[in-house]
Amino acid sequence: MELHNGVEAIGTSYQPRQVVPEPASDGEFDDSATPKKGLNFRPYLRTIKRRSIIIASVTFAVGVLGFIIGDPGPPIYAGGFRVLVEPVSTEAKLTDPTVVARGGPQTNAELDYATQLEILKSPKILSEISEQVKTKFPDFNSSSLREGLEVKRVDENGQTKILQVTYQGYSPDLVQHVLEVVSSKYLKYSLEERKSRLGEGVKFIEDQLPSLQARVSGLQQQLRQLQQQYQMIDPAAQGGNLLSRLNETTVQQQDTQRQLIEQQTLFNSLTSQLRFSPQEAVVAAAISQNPTYQGIITKIAAVDTQIAVDSTRFQPDSPNIQALQEQKQTLLALLQNEARAIAGESLTGVLSNPQVTAYQDSVRLGLIQQLVAATTQIQLLEARSQDIAKTKRELEARLREFPEIAGRYTEIQRQLEIATRTLDQLLVQRETLRVEAAQSQVPWELISKPGIPRDVNGNPVAESPDRKKQLLGVIAGLMLGVGAAILWEMYRDIFYSVEDVEDGLPFPLLGSIPFYQHLLSSSDPVDLSKVDDDLEAASNTASFLNAFDTLYGNLKLLFFNPPRSVAICSASSGDGKSTVALHLAQAAASMGQRVLLVDANMRLPDIHDRLNISNAKGLSDFLVDQVEPSYLIQQSPVAENLYVMPSGRAIPGSAKLLASAQMQTLRKRLEEQFDLVIYDTPDLLGPLDANFLATYTDGILMVVAVRETKRSAVNKVIKQLEKYHLPILGIIANHPQKAKSLEIPETIQIGDREISWKLPELGRVTQDSSTLSIDS
């Protein structure tokens, strides 16, 4: 159970035992009905059946209008011709003037057929054709030509090169003449268009030649300047040559470095052995090999010998010794002078080394010679290394610049080749186009002559009239008629039949109450025993009462736990819910059930008037004054087991009373004493009395008046009940008035098929004095 607005909702535990069957229009139950899935066209078929006169009228009117508007008029004559616009075979292509002029087969662009067709139908060409036709048919104009002329490609999805030209009109002579003029104009156009196109091509080429020639000359000048500046003839060969020279220079540099290292090693070894620098070694060798210098040394040696001999005999200060000493000094001075003369002015400093002036034997002289040679070789190798390094740097610099220079050279050469080739092509093409322009052969070819179909006698054959517009008028009329019928029923916003109620609402249809004439003049309960001997009236009465027996049987048999209390509700007043509540209670009581009918409509009570009982005390007295229910319940005069609790005096705030705890207490006590409690409630679109009361019942039975209750009102009420989570057990279709409708057959014949408008009855509820059963 759930709480809604402070009121305890009950009755939600009652679930159908099986799929609720579909009631038939006579109150019997159809157990074949199932919840509807997918598309349901039955409401539209019933609408078509009900509004057949409207549909037929609209269809007839629009159909007649369509026949008038779509009248094809006088007979139409049509003819045509076909044109081949491109060569087909290889031989034809080879003998085409264009190919011959160009010196052999060419790969030409395919004709743009879409553009070509638009040109052939352009106002300029059509106006020229119409002016020529006017000379024979003065009333002819461009509009007539545009409306009747059709130009298209034969089999557009294929690869044909044929144009189909057709024209239709009311006069066969006019059609024939128009076709002849059009064919002549199109062939002439093909020749003029080709010549015009070739002339424009020649003019275009001549316009392009000066700038192209200037470009070729400029590129040639740039190429010559680049060749002269960098002495470049062949970039590829020249680049390879530079790279080869760089490799050779690198090898030479490496070899020179190796030799320089070897000589430096020898030089270091010799200077270490001789303890001479290269300059000292040269001077020492020169002194050792100078005879004058060596003669002076010999004389000095002789003087020294003489001094040594005389020193044994003379004192150091003796004249002889002094003379010898002076002679020695003189010789030494000569020796120094000779040494300086041999060394020269630039090498006098080397004489400070006593080893230089010492005697050099042959071995040392040989080493000195090697030292001098090594020194000379080192100087040569160093000079060679510097020269090679300089050459390498120059080559590397040229190689770094070469890609850019070669790229410029190649780009200029490529542009020159392209410009030269383009210039040559334009010159050749200009001559070719001039030759082609001199040709007078028509490019297009007629493969079927202009003409219109003729019979065996040679008379023109007219086309069959087009009845499509007339047929469309009938179809449009039928659709408009059906649409008008549907819109009219949507405007009426009512349920026209029990089937409409069943298809339009998402709840099972539990019963269908037929129209009963007695209720139009009296609201008293119907009693079969009081009916006159009129058999028709007795049959109507029995059918009416049997519908309530069926309704109660459905409530009893179609739920696992049959409801103990129900609220009889409707969307609006006047739907017959009080009549349904009274006679349903009467039917249940007649089957031996203890039934209590509670008039919960405290705003407009009605049950006490129908049963001619007192309304002095009732439901309101219990809710306000807590009067014992046994003092408020009265015995019904129409059935032994039927009891009634009137509404009692009218008091304000009845909705609050029906939502109170006293009402819940009353419901429990009444269900303990009676087998079935039925509440007659106010309409659901009014105050919330019925909504509060329904929370204390096992469910709602919604009464819908056929041809009176608004669909929108019922849908609004259902949304409200779903919002409050109030259970609806099912729908009761009520016929408060006799339906007025057209007599339409229940079946219609379409071709060899017969379509039934009435669903078969698959079930019926019957009743005897003691049992209730469903027969199928």
VENTA-V286046 format. One record per residue. N is the residue number from 1. RES is the residue in three letters. SS is DSSP state (@ for helix, = for strand, . for the rest). NEAR is the number of other ideal C-beta (glycine too) atoms within 8 Angstrom. D_FIRST is the distance of its C-alpha to the first C-alpha in Angstrom with 1 decimal. Layout:
# VENTA-V286046
((N,RES,SS,NEAR,D_FIRST) (N,RES,SS,NEAR,D_FIRST))
This chain:
# VENTA-V286046
((1,MET,.,6,0.0) (2,GLU,=,6,3.8) (3,LEU,=,8,7.0) (4,HIS,=,10,9.8) (5,ASN,.,6,13.2) (6,GLY,.,5,12.2) (7,VAL,=,9,10.4) (8,GLU,=,8,7.0) (9,ALA,=,13,5.9) (10,ILE,.,9,5.9) (11,GLY,.,13,8.3) (12,THR,.,9,7.2) (13,SER,.,5,8.5) (14,TYR,.,12,11.8) (15,GLN,.,6,14.2) (16,PRO,=,9,17.9) (17,ARG,.,7,20.3) (18,GLN,.,5,22.9) (19,VAL,.,8,23.9) (20,VAL,.,12,24.0) (21,PRO,.,13,27.8) (22,GLU,=,11,29.7) (23,PRO,=,17,31.0) (24,ALA,.,13,34.7) (25,SER,.,9,36.2) (26,ASP,.,9,37.3) (27,GLY,.,15,33.9) (28,GLU,.,11,34.2) (29,PHE,=,14,31.7) (30,ASP,=,13,32.7) (31,ASP,.,10,31.1) (32,SER,.,8,32.7) (33,ALA,.,10,30.6) (34,THR,.,5,28.6) (35,PRO,.,4,26.6) (36,LYS,.,6,29.3) (37,LYS,.,3,30.5) (38,GLY,.,4,33.4) (39,LEU,.,3,35.7) (40,ASN,.,7,35.5) (41,PHE,.,6,38.8) (42,ARG,@,9,38.2) (43,PRO,@,11,37.3) (44,TYR,@,9,40.5) (45,LEU,@,9,42.6) (46,ARG,@,13,41.4) (47,THR,@,12,42.2) (48,ILE,@,11,45.7) (49,LYS,@,9,46.1) (50,ARG,@,12,45.2) (51,ARG,.,12,47.3) (52,SER,@,10,50.2) (53,ILE,@,7,52.7) (54,ILE,@,11,51.7) (55,ILE,@,14,51.7) (56,ALA,@,9,55.0) (57,SER,@,9,56.5) (58,VAL,@,12,55.6) (59,THR,@,13,56.7) (60,PHE,@,9,60.0) (61,ALA,@,9,60.7) (62,VAL,@,14,59.9) (63,GLY,@,12,61.7) (64,VAL,@,8,64.8) (65,LEU,@,10,64.7) (66,GLY,@,16,64.4) (67,PHE,@,10,67.4) (68,ILE,@,7,69.4) (69,ILE,@,8,68.5) (70,GLY,.,13,68.7) (71,ASP,.,7,72.1) (72,PRO,.,7,74.0) (73,GLY,.,4,77.2) (74,PRO,.,4,80.7) (75,PRO,.,7,81.3) (76,ILE,=,11,81.0) (77,TYR,=,15,83.6) (78,ALA,=,11,82.8) (79,GLY,=,14,85.0) (80,GLY,=,12,85.3) (81,PHE,=,13,87.1) (82,ARG,=,12,86.4) (83,VAL,=,14,87.7) (84,LEU,=,11,88.1) (85,VAL,.,11,87.7) (86,GLU,.,6,88.3) (87,PRO,.,6,90.7) (88,VAL,.,6,89.2) (89,SER,.,6,91.6) (90,THR,@,5,93.2) (91,GLU,@,6,96.6) (92,ALA,@,9,95.5) (93,LYS,@,10,94.1) (94,LEU,@,9,97.3) (95,THR,.,7,99.4) (96,ASP,.,9,97.3) (97,PRO,@,8,99.5) (98,THR,@,9,97.0) (99,VAL,@,12,97.2) (100,VAL,@,9,101.0) (101,ALA,@,11,101.4) (102,ARG,.,9,99.3) (103,GLY,.,5,101.3) (104,GLY,.,5,98.8) (105,PRO,.,6,95.1) (106,GLN,.,7,92.7) (107,THR,.,3,89.0) (108,ASN,.,5,87.9) (109,ALA,.,3,84.5) (110,GLU,.,4,82.7) (111,LEU,.,8,82.8) (112,ASP,.,6,79.8) (113,TYR,@,7,79.1) (114,ALA,@,6,76.2) (115,THR,@,7,78.6) (116,GLN,@,10,81.5) (117,LEU,@,12,79.5) (118,GLU,@,8,78.6) (119,ILE,@,8,82.2) (120,LEU,@,11,83.4) (121,LYS,.,10,81.1) (122,SER,.,8,81.8) (123,PRO,@,6,83.1) (124,LYS,@,6,86.5) (125,ILE,@,12,87.3) (126,LEU,@,13,85.8) (127,SER,@,9,87.8) (128,GLU,@,9,91.0) (129,ILE,@,13,90.2) (130,SER,@,13,89.4) (131,GLU,@,8,92.7) (132,GLN,@,9,94.6) (133,VAL,@,14,92.9) (134,LYS,@,10,93.7) (135,THR,.,5,97.4) (136,LYS,.,5,96.9) (137,PHE,.,9,93.7) (138,PRO,.,4,93.8) (139,ASP,.,4,90.4) (140,PHE,.,11,88.7) (141,ASN,.,8,86.7) (142,SER,@,9,84.6) (143,SER,@,6,81.3) (144,SER,@,10,82.2) (145,LEU,@,15,83.3) (146,ARG,@,9,80.0) (147,GLU,@,6,77.8) (148,GLY,@,11,79.7) (149,LEU,=,13,80.7) (150,GLU,=,7,78.6) (151,VAL,=,9,79.6) (152,LYS,=,8,77.6) (153,ARG,=,10,78.2) (154,VAL,.,10,78.5) (155,ASP,.,6,75.6) (156,GLU,.,6,74.1) (157,ASN,.,3,72.1) (158,GLY,.,6,75.4) (159,GLN,.,3,78.5) (160,THR,.,7,80.9) (161,LYS,.,8,83.4) (162,ILE,=,11,83.6) (163,LEU,=,12,82.6) (164,GLN,=,10,81.9) (165,VAL,=,15,82.9) (166,THR,=,9,82.1) (167,TYR,=,15,82.7) (168,GLN,=,10,81.8) (169,GLY,=,11,83.1) (170,TYR,.,7,84.2) (171,SER,.,8,87.9) (172,PRO,@,8,89.1) (173,ASP,@,6,92.2) (174,LEU,@,12,90.2) (175,VAL,@,17,87.9) (176,GLN,@,12,91.0) (177,HIS,@,11,92.7) (178,VAL,@,16,89.7) (179,LEU,@,16,89.2) (180,GLU,@,9,92.9) (181,VAL,@,11,92.8) (182,VAL,@,14,89.6) (183,SER,@,14,91.0) (184,SER,@,8,94.2) (185,LYS,@,12,92.4) (186,TYR,@,12,90.1) (187,LEU,@,12,93.1) (188,LYS,@,8,95.0) (189,TYR,@,10,92.0) (190,SER,@,12,91.8) (191,LEU,@,11,95.5) (192,GLU,@,8,95.4) (193,GLU,@,8,92.1) (194,ARG,@,10,93.7) (195,LYS,@,9,96.8) (196,SER,@,8,94.9) (197,ARG,@,8,92.7) (198,LEU,@,11,95.8) (199,GLY,@,9,97.5) (200,GLU,@,8,94.6) (201,GLY,@,10,94.5) (202,VAL,@,12,98.2) (203,LYS,@,8,97.8) (204,PHE,@,8,94.9) (205,ILE,@,12,96.9) (206,GLU,@,8,99.9) (207,ASP,@,7,97.7) (208,GLN,@,9,96.4) (209,LEU,@,12,99.8) (210,PRO,@,7,101.3) (211,SER,@,7,98.4) (212,LEU,@,12,98.1) (213,GLN,@,9,101.9) (214,ALA,@,8,101.8) (215,ARG,@,9,98.9) (216,VAL,@,12,100.9) (217,SER,@,8,103.9) (218,GLY,@,8,101.9) (219,LEU,@,12,100.4) (220,GLN,@,9,103.8) (221,GLN,@,8,105.2) (222,GLN,@,9,102.4) (223,LEU,@,12,103.0) (224,ARG,@,8,106.8) (225,GLN,@,8,106.3) (226,LEU,@,13,103.9) (227,GLN,@,11,106.4) (228,GLN,@,7,109.3) (229,GLN,@,6,107.4) (230,TYR,@,7,106.2) (231,GLN,.,6,108.7) (232,MET,.,11,106.0) (233,ILE,.,6,106.7) (234,ASP,.,6,104.2) (235,PRO,@,11,101.2) (236,ALA,@,7,100.2) (237,ALA,@,8,103.7) (238,GLN,@,12,104.4) (239,GLY,@,11,101.2) (240,GLY,@,8,102.2) (241,ASN,@,8,105.7) (242,LEU,@,12,104.4) (243,LEU,@,9,102.1) (244,SER,@,8,105.0) (245,ARG,@,9,107.3) (246,LEU,@,12,104.7) (247,ASN,@,8,104.4) (248,GLU,@,8,108.2) (249,THR,@,12,108.4) (250,THR,@,9,105.8) (251,VAL,@,8,107.9) (252,GLN,@,9,111.1) (253,GLN,@,12,109.4) (254,GLN,@,8,108.3) (255,ASP,@,8,111.8) (256,THR,@,12,113.5) (257,GLN,@,9,111.2) (258,ARG,@,8,112.0) (259,GLN,@,10,115.8) (260,LEU,@,12,115.5) (261,ILE,@,8,113.8) (262,GLU,@,8,116.6) (263,GLN,@,12,119.4) (264,GLN,@,9,117.8) (265,THR,@,8,117.6) (266,LEU,@,10,121.3) (267,PHE,@,13,122.2) (268,ASN,@,8,120.5) (269,SER,@,8,122.3) (270,LEU,@,12,125.7) (271,THR,@,12,125.4) (272,SER,@,7,124.5) (273,GLN,@,7,127.6) (274,LEU,@,11,130.1) (275,ARG,.,6,128.7) (276,PHE,.,13,129.6) (277,SER,.,7,127.6) (278,PRO,@,11,128.4) (279,GLN,@,8,130.8) (280,GLU,@,12,132.6) (281,ALA,@,13,132.9) (282,VAL,@,11,134.5) (283,VAL,@,14,137.0) (284,ALA,@,16,137.8) (285,ALA,@,13,138.5) (286,ALA,@,10,140.6) (287,ILE,@,14,142.6) (288,SER,@,10,143.1) (289,GLN,.,6,144.5) (290,ASN,.,10,146.7) (291,PRO,@,5,150.4) (292,THR,@,7,151.6) (293,TYR,@,12,149.0) (294,GLN,@,9,149.9) (295,GLY,@,8,153.6) (296,ILE,@,12,153.1) (297,ILE,@,10,151.2) (298,THR,@,8,154.1) (299,LYS,@,9,156.6) (300,ILE,@,12,154.5) (301,ALA,@,8,154.4) (302,ALA,@,8,158.3) (303,VAL,@,12,158.7) (304,ASP,@,9,156.5) (305,THR,@,8,158.6) (306,GLN,@,9,161.8) (307,ILE,@,12,160.4) (308,ALA,@,8,159.5) (309,VAL,@,8,163.1) (310,ASP,@,12,164.8) (311,SER,.,9,162.6) (312,THR,.,5,164.4) (313,ARG,.,5,167.7) (314,PHE,.,8,166.9) (315,GLN,.,5,165.1) (316,PRO,.,6,161.8) (317,ASP,.,5,163.6) (318,SER,.,9,166.6) (319,PRO,@,5,167.3) (320,ASN,@,8,166.7) (321,ILE,@,14,163.3) (322,GLN,@,9,162.5) (323,ALA,@,8,163.7) (324,LEU,@,12,161.5) (325,GLN,@,9,158.5) (326,GLU,@,8,159.1) (327,GLN,@,9,159.4) (328,LYS,@,12,156.1) (329,GLN,@,8,154.3) (330,THR,@,8,155.7) (331,LEU,@,12,154.4) (332,LEU,@,9,151.0) (333,ALA,@,8,150.8) (334,LEU,@,9,151.8) (335,LEU,@,13,149.1) (336,GLN,@,9,146.4) (337,ASN,@,8,147.6) (338,GLU,@,12,147.5) (339,ALA,@,12,144.0) (340,ARG,@,11,142.7) (341,ALA,@,7,144.4) (342,ILE,@,11,142.8) (343,ALA,@,13,139.2) (344,GLY,.,8,139.5) (345,GLU,@,5,138.3) (346,SER,@,4,134.5) (347,LEU,@,11,134.8) (348,THR,@,9,137.2) (349,GLY,@,5,134.3) (350,VAL,@,12,134.0) (351,LEU,@,13,137.6) (352,SER,@,4,136.2) (353,ASN,.,8,135.0) (354,PRO,@,5,138.1) (355,GLN,@,9,136.8) (356,VAL,@,13,137.3) (357,THR,@,9,141.0) (358,ALA,.,7,141.4) (359,TYR,.,5,142.8) (360,GLN,.,10,140.3) (361,ASP,.,6,141.2) (362,SER,@,5,140.3) (363,VAL,@,6,137.0) (364,ARG,@,10,135.7) (365,LEU,@,12,137.0) (366,GLY,@,8,135.0) (367,LEU,@,11,131.9) (368,ILE,@,15,132.6) (369,GLN,@,9,133.0) (370,GLN,@,10,129.5) (371,LEU,@,15,128.0) (372,VAL,@,12,129.4) (373,ALA,@,8,128.2) (374,ALA,@,12,124.7) (375,THR,@,10,124.6) (376,THR,@,8,125.7) (377,GLN,@,10,123.2) (378,ILE,@,12,120.3) (379,GLN,@,8,121.3) (380,LEU,@,8,121.4) (381,LEU,@,12,118.0) (382,GLU,@,9,116.4) (383,ALA,@,8,117.8) (384,ARG,@,9,116.6) (385,SER,@,12,113.1) (386,GLN,@,8,112.8) (387,ASP,@,8,114.0) (388,ILE,@,12,111.5) (389,ALA,@,9,108.6) (390,LYS,@,8,109.5) (391,THR,@,9,109.6) (392,LYS,@,12,106.2) (393,ARG,@,8,104.7) (394,GLU,@,8,106.1) (395,LEU,@,12,104.7) (396,GLU,@,9,101.3) (397,ALA,@,8,101.2) (398,ARG,@,9,102.2) (399,LEU,@,11,99.5) (400,ARG,@,7,96.9) (401,GLU,@,8,97.9) (402,PHE,@,12,98.5) (403,PRO,@,7,94.8) (404,GLU,@,7,94.4) (405,ILE,@,12,97.9) (406,ALA,@,13,97.4) (407,GLY,@,8,93.9) (408,ARG,@,9,95.5) (409,TYR,@,13,98.3) (410,THR,@,9,96.0) (411,GLU,@,8,93.7) (412,ILE,@,12,96.7) (413,GLN,@,9,98.1) (414,ARG,@,8,94.8) (415,GLN,@,9,94.5) (416,LEU,@,12,98.1) (417,GLU,@,8,97.6) (418,ILE,@,8,94.6) (419,ALA,@,12,96.5) (420,THR,@,9,99.6) (421,ARG,@,8,97.7) (422,THR,@,9,95.9) (423,LEU,@,12,99.1) (424,ASP,@,8,100.8) (425,GLN,@,8,97.9) (426,LEU,@,12,98.0) (427,LEU,@,9,101.7) (428,VAL,@,8,101.5) (429,GLN,@,10,98.6) (430,ARG,@,12,100.5) (431,GLU,@,8,103.4) (432,THR,@,11,101.1) (433,LEU,@,13,99.3) (434,ARG,@,9,102.7) (435,VAL,@,9,103.7) (436,GLU,@,13,100.5) (437,ALA,@,10,100.9) (438,ALA,.,6,104.2) (439,GLN,.,8,102.7) (440,SER,.,4,102.4) (441,GLN,.,5,100.4) (442,VAL,.,7,97.1) (443,PRO,.,7,94.2) (444,TRP,.,10,92.0) (445,GLU,=,6,92.9) (446,LEU,=,11,92.0) (447,ILE,=,7,90.9) (448,SER,=,7,90.3) (449,LYS,=,6,92.3) (450,PRO,=,10,90.7) (451,GLY,=,11,90.1) (452,ILE,=,12,87.8) (453,PRO,.,7,87.1) (454,ARG,=,9,89.7) (455,ASP,.,6,90.0) (456,VAL,.,3,92.9) (457,ASN,.,5,95.0) (458,GLY,.,5,94.5) (459,ASN,.,6,92.3) (460,PRO,=,9,89.3) (461,VAL,.,9,85.9) (462,ALA,=,7,83.0) (463,GLU,=,9,79.5) (464,SER,.,4,76.8) (465,PRO,.,8,74.9) (466,ASP,.,7,71.4) (467,ARG,.,8,68.8) (468,LYS,@,7,65.8) (469,LYS,@,10,65.3) (470,GLN,@,12,65.3) (471,LEU,@,9,62.8) (472,LEU,@,10,60.6) (473,GLY,@,15,60.9) (474,VAL,@,12,59.6) (475,ILE,@,8,56.7) (476,ALA,@,10,55.9) (477,GLY,@,16,56.1) (478,LEU,@,10,53.6) (479,MET,@,8,51.2) (480,LEU,@,11,51.6) (481,GLY,@,15,51.1) (482,VAL,@,12,47.9) (483,GLY,@,8,46.7) (484,ALA,@,12,47.8) (485,ALA,@,14,45.8) (486,ILE,@,10,42.6) (487,LEU,@,8,43.1) (488,TRP,@,10,43.8) (489,GLU,@,11,40.6) (490,MET,@,7,38.6) (491,TYR,@,6,40.4) (492,ARG,@,6,39.5) (493,ASP,.,7,35.8) (494,ILE,=,10,35.0) (495,PHE,.,14,34.0) (496,TYR,.,11,37.3) (497,SER,.,10,36.2) (498,VAL,@,12,33.4) (499,GLU,@,11,34.0) (500,ASP,@,12,33.4) (501,VAL,@,14,30.0) (502,GLU,@,13,29.1) (503,ASP,@,10,30.5) (504,GLY,@,8,29.3) (505,LEU,.,12,25.5) (506,PRO,.,3,23.1) (507,PHE,.,9,21.5) (508,PRO,.,10,23.1) (509,LEU,=,17,25.7) (510,LEU,=,14,25.0) (511,GLY,=,14,28.1) (512,SER,=,14,31.2) (513,ILE,=,15,32.8) (514,PRO,.,12,36.6) (515,PHE,.,8,38.8) (516,TYR,.,9,40.2) (517,GLN,.,9,43.3) (518,HIS,@,9,42.7) (519,LEU,@,10,39.8) (520,LEU,@,4,42.1) (521,SER,@,5,44.2) (522,SER,.,5,41.8) (523,SER,.,7,38.1) (524,ASP,.,6,38.4) (525,PRO,.,9,36.6) (526,VAL,.,11,38.6) (527,ASP,.,7,40.4) (528,LEU,@,9,42.3) (529,SER,@,4,44.8) (530,LYS,@,4,45.9) (531,VAL,.,9,46.8) (532,ASP,.,5,50.5) (533,ASP,.,4,52.5) (534,ASP,.,7,52.1) (535,LEU,@,6,50.9) (536,GLU,@,6,49.4) (537,ALA,@,10,47.4) (538,ALA,@,12,46.3) (539,SER,@,8,45.2) (540,ASN,@,11,43.2) (541,THR,@,13,41.6) (542,ALA,@,9,40.8) (543,SER,@,11,39.3) (544,PHE,@,14,37.1) (545,LEU,@,12,35.8) (546,ASN,@,11,35.4) (547,ALA,@,14,33.1) (548,PHE,@,15,30.6) (549,ASP,@,14,31.2) (550,THR,@,14,30.3) (551,LEU,@,15,27.2) (552,TYR,@,12,25.9) (553,GLY,@,13,27.1) (554,ASN,@,16,25.0) (555,LEU,@,13,21.8) (556,LYS,@,9,22.9) (557,LEU,@,10,24.1) (558,LEU,.,12,22.2) (559,PHE,=,13,18.8) (560,PHE,.,6,18.3) (561,ASN,.,6,16.4) (562,PRO,.,7,17.9) (563,PRO,.,14,15.9) (564,ARG,.,8,16.6) (565,SER,=,15,16.1) (566,VAL,=,15,16.9) (567,ALA,=,14,17.8) (568,ILE,=,15,21.2) (569,CYS,=,14,21.6) (570,SER,=,15,24.3) (571,ALA,.,14,25.2) (572,SER,.,10,28.2) (573,SER,.,8,30.1) (574,GLY,.,7,32.6) (575,ASP,.,15,30.6) (576,GLY,.,12,30.7) (577,LYS,@,13,27.2) (578,SER,@,12,28.5) (579,THR,@,11,31.0) (580,VAL,@,15,28.4) (581,ALA,@,14,26.1) (582,LEU,@,14,29.2) (583,HIS,@,13,30.7) (584,LEU,@,14,27.5) (585,ALA,@,16,27.1) (586,GLN,@,14,30.8) (587,ALA,@,13,30.6) (588,ALA,@,13,27.8) (589,ALA,@,15,29.9) (590,SER,@,9,33.0) (591,MET,.,10,31.5) (592,GLY,.,5,31.1) (593,GLN,.,9,27.5) (594,ARG,.,10,26.8) (595,VAL,=,16,25.4) (596,LEU,=,15,24.6) (597,LEU,=,15,25.1) (598,VAL,=,12,23.7) (599,ASP,=,16,25.5) (600,ALA,.,15,22.9) (601,ASN,.,13,25.4) (602,MET,.,14,26.9) (603,ARG,.,10,28.9) (604,LEU,.,6,30.8) (605,PRO,.,14,30.3) (606,ASP,.,11,32.0) (607,ILE,@,15,31.1) (608,HIS,@,15,33.6) (609,ASP,@,8,36.4) (610,ARG,@,11,35.8) (611,LEU,@,12,35.8) (612,ASN,.,7,38.5) (613,ILE,.,10,36.7) (614,SER,.,7,36.5) (615,ASN,.,11,34.0) (616,ALA,.,6,35.3) (617,LYS,.,11,32.2) (618,GLY,.,16,28.7) (619,LEU,@,15,25.0) (620,SER,@,14,26.2) (621,ASP,@,12,28.2) (622,PHE,@,15,25.2) (623,LEU,@,11,23.2) (624,VAL,@,8,26.3) (625,ASP,@,5,28.4) (626,GLN,.,5,26.1) (627,VAL,.,9,28.4) (628,GLU,.,6,27.7) (629,PRO,@,11,26.0) (630,SER,@,5,28.8) (631,TYR,@,7,31.3) (632,LEU,.,15,29.5) (633,ILE,=,9,29.0) (634,GLN,=,10,32.1) (635,GLN,=,6,33.5) (636,SER,.,14,33.8) (637,PRO,.,6,37.4) (638,VAL,.,8,36.7) (639,ALA,.,10,35.0) (640,GLU,.,4,35.1) (641,ASN,.,10,31.4) (642,LEU,=,13,30.1) (643,TYR,=,13,29.1) (644,VAL,=,16,28.5) (645,MET,=,13,27.0) (646,PRO,.,16,28.8) (647,SER,.,14,27.6) (648,GLY,.,13,30.1) (649,ARG,.,9,32.0) (650,ALA,.,8,31.1) (651,ILE,.,9,30.0) (652,PRO,.,3,29.2) (653,GLY,.,6,25.7) (654,SER,@,13,23.9) (655,ALA,@,10,20.9) (656,LYS,@,7,20.3) (657,LEU,@,14,20.7) (658,LEU,@,12,18.1) (659,ALA,.,11,15.6) (660,SER,.,9,16.7) (661,ALA,@,5,15.5) (662,GLN,@,10,18.3) (663,MET,@,14,16.7) (664,GLN,@,10,13.5) (665,THR,@,8,16.2) (666,LEU,@,12,18.2) (667,ARG,@,12,15.6) (668,LYS,@,8,15.2) (669,ARG,@,9,19.0) (670,LEU,@,13,19.8) (671,GLU,@,10,17.8) (672,GLU,@,5,19.7) (673,GLN,@,7,22.9) (674,PHE,.,10,22.7) (675,ASP,.,7,22.1) (676,LEU,=,14,21.0) (677,VAL,=,14,20.1) (678,ILE,=,15,21.0) (679,TYR,=,13,20.6) (680,ASP,=,15,23.4) (681,THR,.,15,22.3) (682,PRO,.,12,24.3) (683,ASP,.,13,24.7) (684,LEU,.,13,22.2) (685,LEU,.,8,24.9) (686,GLY,.,9,25.7) (687,PRO,.,7,23.8) (688,LEU,.,6,20.0) (689,ASP,@,16,20.0) (690,ALA,@,14,18.6) (691,ASN,@,12,15.9) (692,PHE,@,12,14.7) (693,LEU,@,14,15.2) (694,ALA,@,15,13.4) (695,THR,.,15,10.0) (696,TYR,.,10,10.9) (697,THR,.,16,12.1) (698,ASP,.,11,11.6) (699,GLY,.,13,13.1) (700,ILE,=,13,16.2) (701,LEU,=,15,19.8) (702,MET,=,16,21.8) (703,VAL,=,13,25.4) (704,VAL,=,16,28.0) (705,ALA,=,14,31.6) (706,VAL,.,17,34.0) (707,ARG,.,9,36.8) (708,GLU,.,9,35.2) (709,THR,.,14,31.7) (710,LYS,=,9,32.0) (711,ARG,@,10,30.5) (712,SER,@,7,29.9) (713,ALA,@,11,28.0) (714,VAL,@,14,25.7) (715,ASN,@,8,25.1) (716,LYS,@,10,24.4) (717,VAL,@,13,21.8) (718,ILE,@,12,20.1) (719,LYS,@,8,20.1) (720,GLN,@,10,18.6) (721,LEU,@,13,15.7) (722,GLU,@,8,15.1) (723,LYS,@,6,15.3) (724,TYR,@,11,12.6) (725,HIS,.,9,10.4) (726,LEU,.,12,11.0) (727,PRO,.,10,11.8) (728,ILE,=,11,15.5) (729,LEU,=,14,16.7) (730,GLY,=,13,20.3) (731,ILE,=,14,23.4) (732,ILE,=,15,26.1) (733,ALA,=,15,29.5) (734,ASN,=,13,31.6) (735,HIS,.,13,35.4) (736,PRO,.,11,36.4) (737,GLN,.,7,39.8) (738,LYS,.,6,42.3) (739,ALA,.,10,42.4) (740,LYS,.,3,45.7) (741,SER,.,7,46.5) (742,LEU,.,6,49.5) (743,GLU,.,3,50.6) (744,ILE,.,9,50.2) (745,PRO,.,5,50.9) (746,GLU,.,6,48.0) (747,THR,=,8,49.9) (748,ILE,=,7,52.2) (749,GLN,=,7,55.0) (750,ILE,=,6,55.4) (751,GLY,.,4,58.5) (752,ASP,.,2,58.3) (753,ARG,=,6,54.5) (754,GLU,=,7,52.5) (755,ILE,=,8,49.0) (756,SER,=,7,46.7) (757,TRP,.,11,44.6) (758,LYS,.,5,42.4) (759,LEU,.,7,39.9) (760,PRO,.,4,40.7) (761,GLU,.,9,38.7) (762,LEU,.,7,37.3) (763,GLY,.,14,35.6) (764,ARG,=,10,35.7) (765,VAL,=,16,34.0) (766,THR,=,8,36.4) (767,GLN,=,9,36.2) (768,ASP,.,5,38.6) (769,SER,.,2,38.5) (770,SER,.,3,36.5) (771,THR,.,5,34.7) (772,LEU,=,10,32.8) (773,SER,=,6,33.5) (774,ILE,=,11,33.4) (775,ASP,=,7,36.9) (776,SER,.,6,37.6))
